[in-house]
Amino acid sequence: MSRDAARVTRVRALGLYGLTVVLNGTVSLVSIPIVVAIVGADQWASMATGQSIGGALAVFVAFGWGLTGPATVARLAPHLRQQLFLDSLFARGLLVLPVVVVHAVATIAIVPHAKPVAFFAGLAMLLAGVSAGWFFAGESRPGRFLVLDTVPRVAGTILGLVLVILTQNLLLFALAQLLGSLVALAVSAWVILHGRGLDFRAAARFRVIAGNLLEQRHGVVATGIYSLFTPAVLGLVAVVSPTLLPQFVLADRLSKFVSMAASPLGQVFQGWVPAVTGRELARRLRVSGTITTSLALSAGVGFMVFLRPFSELMTHGQVNYTVAAAVAFGLVAMTQIAFPYLSNVGLMAVNRLSVIVTSVAVGVPVALVLLVVVEFVAPEHTVWALVAGNAIMVGWQLASLRAATRQLADAERPTAPSQTEPVPSGGR
């Protein structure tokens, strides 16, 4: 494939991944006022809480494949990829039941109203951990991602909206979302595995499943610790400095929209960067790193500039930020773009999973300790503890990736001839 054709393919992939984000985001946003108007804010909040619980637990069902899977798929020969997905499907399927039990207990303990609704709505989010999204990203098939994974989920939400409008029964909305998740999983698995001649019996053996889970232990440690970071921050702020909680919650929600908008680019890179080796891999790392850095800087500066007027507009002046706080939250927003690239694309492409695990295992606890200390000493500067913790993780990973990229570039660089060796005369 020529370089121009490859560029067109990447632009098309970016557009398809972007369409996925637009569909998910639009339907999610539109559904909120409709549901609230029909069943009330209390029931909607309970359902949203259940979804948050299920979304957090999905990380433990995915068990690190969302981190390690795309790079592994991109490097594998096409005929070996389906076996990887089958192995992951059995392994993650074994985890679903115990995690669902945890989800049920947490929902009963935490959610104040409409507990069945919250449970089934959260279950729809939890099943995202068994989805094939990472597989489609790794094989650079955004069309499949859109049609097989996104469309059924969005269709489930739309069906739920229709049902809740007709019946005023929020449980039907949650069940429709769950149906969409199940259809997405079933259709994706069928397309990936159908007619491949795979050994399902061998993949279903407990020894094989246990071995696959053991291989993923580093990935689940990294994703598990990082997934608990934001809830832990919000929990500490709520306990120690509750007056700051609205600032942190609003900034967190807005930064998630920023990272969601940037996610299509990351998905393109997940399939493009690790698919090569040597100096070409180093080149792709430099190109993708430069693009991501520019995007992170632009998003961070925009966050700093617009956070204060946007919060004024959204909260009717009830949540306010100082200039220093807006700058700090802007820096945090930068890391919401930089960190996924460094972890999911850059370091996975150069087989530095241990760096991801170590940086997260050190950076998250340090950030939480700093957060508590600063809250007691100077609560108005609490967010800067979050900036420091993110800087540790991003800086650590960036230094490791730069070193690995230099090694790749130097490994295949032609060496100069020794001065003691005769220089070819060119045939004279």
Summary of the structure (lengths in Angstrom):
residues: 428
radius of gyration: 23.4
end to end distance: 40.7
largest distance: 93.0
contacts: 1451
relative contact order: 0.10
helix: 86%
strand: 0%
